[in-house]
């Protein structure tokens, strides 16, 4: 149960910190943190939680990461469902907390006819810069694939594990710097689901892509590391 609580709180923090920075601070008049600030916020959520609870659960905070670690031989298939449920519940509670805070501002309403409403992910007209479904799929697939390669490499028994959290957090920052204009950056099905549930509308009907592409990319990344990159002996 401690593992599942760690995944719950870690994913809560990822959504609250990452999506919260986009909702509260990205466009704040004159002093807004912009895309770079949001990207850094997502990276910091993972970096801080990897060091806080990563030693308890492995610090996945993302269904795609769990699938990728399974493909890479680092995670048991029998734990996949419980981890994913904990991650999704943590993400939904994080989004719910954001919604409650935003509701305390006069005139708050989610305009789900616009791209990125409530920090949702999307493609086509719901992509921040109008990228197509296939462009969005490719970006999410490739970025999640490389994310898993970084995770598996940074946490390899031959690597310096003390710095794994920094490498992983910076990788997620880089991923967001690349892809916020494309899909508003998912690479995490739990994060996409939590925001779509509150925004409703088209973001829900497009949610399939933000499960399929990250999980497929993560599995390929896990297999690439296991079969082509992983050292078997010193």
C-alpha distance (Angstrom), angle and dihedral (degrees) to the residues before:
residue distance angle dihedral
X1 . . .
X2 3.80 . .
X3 3.80 88.9 .
X4 3.80 91.1 52.6
X5 3.81 93.1 47.2
X6 3.81 89.0 50.0
X7 3.81 90.5 53.0
X8 3.81 90.8 46.4
X9 3.79 94.6 51.8
X10 3.79 93.7 40.3
X11 3.80 92.9 53.2
X12 3.81 91.6 42.7
X13 3.81 88.6 55.8
X14 3.80 92.5 46.8
X15 3.81 92.4 54.4
X16 3.78 95.7 38.7
X17 3.79 94.0 47.1
X18 3.78 100.4 36.0
X19 3.78 101.4 37.3
X20 3.79 90.1 33.7
X21 3.79 91.1 58.6
X22 3.82 89.1 52.1
X23 3.80 93.2 48.3
X24 3.80 100.7 40.8
X25 3.78 108.2 25.4
X26 3.81 113.1 18.9
X27 3.79 96.7 83.1
X28 3.77 101.5 22.3
X29 3.81 107.4 145.9
X30 3.81 113.7 -87.6
X31 3.81 95.2 -21.0
X32 3.81 101.0 53.7
X33 3.80 116.8 142.7
X34 3.83 94.2 -137.7
X35 3.80 127.1 -163.8
X36 3.80 93.4 -41.2
X37 3.79 91.8 54.1
X38 3.79 92.8 48.7
X39 3.79 91.0 48.3
X40 3.79 90.3 51.6
X41 3.80 91.4 47.1
X42 3.80 92.2 56.0
X43 3.78 90.2 48.5
X44 3.79 92.0 49.2
X45 3.79 93.2 51.3
X46 3.78 90.9 57.6
X47 3.80 94.5 40.4
X48 3.81 93.2 52.0
X49 3.80 95.2 44.7
X50 3.80 93.8 45.6
X51 3.80 87.5 61.0
X52 3.82 94.1 38.3
X53 3.80 101.0 49.1
X54 3.79 107.0 -4.4
X55 3.79 90.5 102.5
X56 3.81 88.4 59.0
X57 3.81 103.4 47.6
X58 3.79 105.2 6.4
X59 3.80 91.3 -102.0
X60 3.81 101.6 -99.7
X61 3.85 100.8 148.2
X62 3.80 88.0 170.0
X63 3.84 132.8 73.2
X64 3.80 90.7 -140.4
X65 3.80 90.8 55.5
X66 3.80 90.3 50.9
X67 3.81 90.4 52.2
X68 3.80 91.3 45.9
X69 3.79 93.3 50.3
X70 3.80 89.0 48.9
X71 3.83 90.3 51.9
X72 3.80 88.9 48.0
X73 3.79 92.0 53.5
X74 3.80 95.2 -111.5
X75 3.82 100.1 106.7
X76 3.78 136.2 48.3
X77 3.81 119.3 -115.0
X78 3.81 90.7 -140.2
X79 3.81 90.2 66.1
X80 3.81 96.8 49.0
X81 3.80 98.1 91.0
X82 3.81 96.1 46.7
X83 3.81 91.8 47.2
X84 3.81 93.2 48.7
X85 3.81 92.3 48.3
X86 3.82 90.7 50.4
X87 3.80 91.6 47.6
X88 3.80 93.2 49.6
X89 3.80 92.7 47.1
X90 3.79 90.9 49.5
X91 3.79 91.2 49.2
X92 3.81 93.0 48.3
X93 3.80 91.7 49.4
X94 3.80 89.5 49.0
X95 3.81 90.9 51.3
X96 3.80 90.4 45.7
X97 3.79 90.6 54.3
X98 3.80 90.1 50.3
X99 3.81 90.3 49.5
X100 3.81 91.4 50.3
X101 3.81 92.3 51.1
X102 3.80 93.0 46.0
X103 3.80 90.2 49.3
X104 3.80 86.8 63.0
X105 3.79 89.8 69.0
X106 3.78 116.1 87.5
X107 3.78 113.4 -110.0
X108 3.81 95.6 16.0
X109 3.80 114.6 160.1
X110 3.80 133.0 151.4
X111 3.79 109.4 -122.6
X112 3.78 98.5 -156.6
X113 3.81 92.0 -178.2
X114 3.81 89.5 76.7
X115 3.80 130.1 75.7
X116 3.78 114.0 -100.3
X117 3.81 95.8 15.2
X118 3.82 108.0 170.2
X119 3.83 87.6 -0.3
X120 3.82 92.0 -65.0
X121 3.78 124.8 161.9
X122 3.78 123.9 -121.9
X123 3.78 151.0 151.9
X124 3.80 135.2 -140.0
X125 3.78 109.5 15.3
X126 3.81 88.1 -3.3
X127 3.79 93.2 57.1
X128 3.83 110.0 100.3
X129 3.81 89.8 -123.6
X130 3.82 100.5 24.4
X131 3.82 101.6 -98.4
X132 3.81 117.7 169.1
X133 3.80 127.3 -111.1
X134 3.81 92.3 -102.4
X135 3.79 92.7 47.2
X136 3.79 89.4 51.0
X137 3.81 92.2 46.8
X138 3.80 91.8 49.9
X139 3.80 93.1 48.7
X140 3.81 93.8 48.2
X141 3.81 92.2 45.0
X142 3.81 96.5 48.4
X143 3.80 96.2 41.2
X144 3.81 93.4 49.3
X145 3.80 90.4 46.2
X146 3.79 91.3 55.8
X147 3.80 91.2 42.3
X148 3.79 89.1 60.0
X149 3.78 92.3 46.9
X150 3.81 88.6 54.1
X151 3.81 92.3 46.5
X152 3.80 94.3 48.3
X153 3.79 92.5 44.6
X154 3.79 95.6 46.2
X155 3.81 92.0 48.9
X156 3.81 96.6 41.8
X157 3.80 114.1 127.0
X158 3.81 88.6 -118.3
X159 3.81 93.1 52.9
X160 3.81 127.4 84.5
X161 3.79 97.6 -96.7
X162 3.81 93.7 -168.0
X163 3.80 89.3 75.3
X164 3.81 98.0 41.2
X165 3.80 94.0 101.9
X166 3.80 91.7 53.1
X167 3.81 93.1 50.5
X168 3.80 92.3 47.1
X169 3.80 94.2 46.0
X170 3.80 92.4 48.4
X171 3.81 90.6 47.3
X172 3.79 90.1 56.0
X173 3.80 89.6 47.6
X174 3.81 90.4 53.2
X175 3.81 91.0 47.3
X176 3.80 90.2 55.9
X177 3.80 92.9 45.5
X178 3.81 87.8 57.3
X179 3.78 102.4 40.9
X180 3.80 113.0 29.7
X181 3.84 90.1 97.2
X182 3.82 90.8 48.2
X183 3.82 104.9 49.0
X184 3.81 104.1 -14.9
X185 3.82 81.3 -102.6
X186 3.76 123.0 -84.6
X187 3.84 114.6 165.7
X188 3.81 80.7 153.4
X189 3.82 122.5 76.9
X190 3.82 93.2 -163.0
X191 3.81 92.1 55.0
X192 3.82 91.1 48.7
X193 3.80 93.2 47.0
X194 3.78 95.4 50.2
X195 3.79 94.1 54.1
X196 3.82 94.7 41.6
X197 3.81 92.2 53.1
X198 3.79 90.5 60.0
X199 3.79 97.4 38.1
X200 3.83 95.3 44.2
X201 3.81 117.3 179.0
X202 3.81 121.8 79.1
X203 3.80 93.5 -11.5
X204 3.81 88.5 70.0
X205 3.80 94.1 50.1
X206 3.82 90.2 49.8
X207 3.80 93.6 47.1
X208 3.82 93.2 96.6
X209 3.82 90.6 73.5
X210 3.80 92.0 54.6
X211 3.79 90.1 55.6
X212 3.79 99.1 40.2
X213 3.82 101.5 42.8
X214 3.84 98.3 45.8
X215 3.82 94.0 43.7
X216 3.81 92.7 46.7
X217 3.80 91.0 46.9
X218 3.80 91.8 47.4
X219 3.80 93.0 51.0
X220 3.80 91.4 49.7
X221 3.82 90.1 47.5
X222 3.79 90.7 50.4
X223 3.79 92.2 49.9
X224 3.81 92.9 46.3
X225 3.79 91.6 53.4
X226 3.80 93.9 44.2
X227 3.81 96.3 46.3
X228 3.81 104.0 31.8
X229 3.81 110.4 21.3
X230 3.78 111.8 26.4
X231 3.79 116.6 105.2
X232 3.78 115.8 -134.3
X233 3.79 97.5 -163.8
X234 3.80 141.6 7.6
